[in-house]
């Protein structure tokens, strides 16, 4: 994963530092995200090994600067996520301007809210659908009105039992 992350981030830095992307907000946010992700790759590759993890923890306890640097490096993933949010907002604002020109046609004005609701519903289903579908509930013991169900049944089995009564 280290090699793949290193290669992907360096190639992204090369692409987004070209003249085409250098002067746009999109390119600057992409470069910032790639640099921070590259630092995250190095940090997490060091933390995955127990020897370097202990060394870094001891090193962070020596001086105030080392402690602050260690805490800052643990905040890099949060910073990367926020830069990705800003990057996404920049793309969203550009796409909505283009989409607005497309929606100004007469036959789309009536249905634009339905289309946006439908597209949002599809995106939500694609993002949350697999998680909900593959969710396996934990075992618990529950007392229903007509009896006690044992601990080795799932929620679905319990609901089927409850419905059949």
Buried (B, 14 or more C-beta within 10 A) or exposed (E): EEEEBBEBBEEBBEBBBEEEBEEEBBBBBBBBBBBBBBBBBBBBBBBEEEEEEEEBEEBBEEEEEBEEEBEEBEEBBEBBEEBBEEBEEBEEEEEEEEBEEEBEEEEEEEEBEEEEEEEEEEEEEEEEEEEEEEEEEEEEEEEEEEEEBEEEBEBEEBEEBBEEE
